[in-house]
Amino acid sequence: MCGHAFSASAVSAINKRLDDSLDAFASRPLAEPFPYLILDARYEKVREGGVVTSQAVLIAVGIDWDGRRQILAVDMANRESSSSWKDFLIGLHRREQSQVPLRTLHLKLNANGPCFFRL
């Protein structure tokens, strides 16, 4: 990689540290109030078991009272569905510790019209 060679054990150690950092980020408590949320998804190609598929990357960005943005959560889902968004938002809500509760309303447009759910 870029003219450098890495042993398999070095790559494994780097991946372990990265996994630990990502787990800490994904499970950190949300102590600040975020009165506004931006929810979005994008699709990325993912290789699992030698098969490349397209998966949704769900993203939540919080905006604090001063207008500063912070990535609150990122998660993978097989597709952008009502159930995947609901699970994503429930996980986000469980981490919330501030006095200003995260109140979200998600609107998904589909062939049958809008689908709403509130936490």
C-alpha positions in Angstrom: 0.0 0.0 0.0 1.6 3.3 -1.1 5.0 1.6 -1.3 4.7 0.1 2.2 4.3 -3.5 3.2 2.2 -4.6 6.2 2.1 -8.0 7.7 -1.2 -9.7 8.3 -0.8 -9.3 12.1 -0.2 -5.6 11.7 -3.3 -5.2 9.6 -5.3 -7.2 12.2 -4.0 -5.0 15.0 -4.9 -1.8 13.1 -8.4 -3.2 12.4 -8.9 -4.1 16.0 -8.0 -0.6 17.2 -10.3 0.9 14.5 -13.1 -1.4 15.5 -12.7 -0.4 19.2 -12.7 3.3 18.3 -15.8 2.9 16.1 -17.6 0.9 18.9 -16.8 3.6 21.4 -18.2 6.3 19.0 -21.3 4.3 18.2 -22.2 3.7 21.9 -21.2 7.0 23.4 -23.9 8.7 25.5 -25.4 11.9 24.0 -25.1 14.3 26.9 -25.6 17.6 25.0 -29.0 18.7 23.8 -29.6 18.4 20.1 -32.9 20.1 19.4 -32.6 19.5 15.6 -31.7 16.3 13.7 -30.9 15.8 10.1 -31.5 12.2 9.0 -30.3 10.9 5.7 -29.2 7.7 3.9 -26.9 7.0 1.1 -26.1 3.7 -0.7 -22.7 2.2 -0.8 -21.3 -1.0 -2.3 -20.4 -3.5 0.4 -18.5 -6.9 0.0 -19.8 -9.6 2.3 -18.8 -13.2 1.9 -17.3 -12.4 -1.6 -20.6 -10.9 -2.8 -20.9 -7.2 -3.5 -24.3 -5.7 -2.6 -25.6 -2.2 -2.2 -26.5 -1.3 1.4 -28.0 1.8 3.0 -25.8 3.9 5.3 -28.1 5.7 7.7 -26.8 8.9 9.2 -28.0 11.2 12.0 -26.5 14.7 12.3 -27.5 16.7 15.4 -27.6 20.5 15.5 -27.1 22.1 18.9 -28.6 25.4 20.1 -25.6 27.3 18.8 -26.0 25.8 15.3 -23.0 23.5 15.5 -23.4 20.2 13.7 -22.2 16.8 15.1 -22.5 13.3 13.6 -24.5 11.4 16.2 -24.8 8.0 14.5 -24.0 6.0 11.4 -25.3 2.5 10.8 -25.7 0.1 7.9 -29.0 -1.4 6.8 -29.9 -3.8 4.0 -32.2 -1.1 2.7 -33.8 2.2 3.7 -37.0 0.9 5.2 -39.4 2.1 7.9 -38.2 -0.7 10.2 -34.5 0.1 9.6 -35.1 3.8 10.3 -37.2 2.9 13.4 -34.4 0.7 14.8 -31.8 3.3 14.0 -33.8 6.1 15.8 -34.6 3.9 18.8 -30.9 3.2 19.2 -30.2 6.9 19.0 -32.9 7.7 21.5 -31.5 5.2 24.0 -28.2 7.0 24.1 -29.8 10.4 24.8 -29.1 11.8 28.3 -29.8 15.5 28.0 -32.8 17.3 29.4 -33.9 18.1 25.9 -35.3 14.8 24.6 -34.7 13.9 21.0 -38.0 14.1 19.3 -38.0 12.9 15.8 -40.5 12.5 13.1 -39.5 10.5 10.0 -41.3 10.8 6.7 -40.7 8.2 4.1 -42.3 8.5 0.7 -43.2 5.2 -0.9 -45.6 3.9 -3.5 -48.4 3.9 -1.0 -47.8 7.5 0.1 -46.0 8.8 3.2 -45.2 6.6 6.2 -44.9 8.4 9.5 -43.7 7.3 12.9 -42.9 9.2 16.0 -40.5 8.3 18.9 
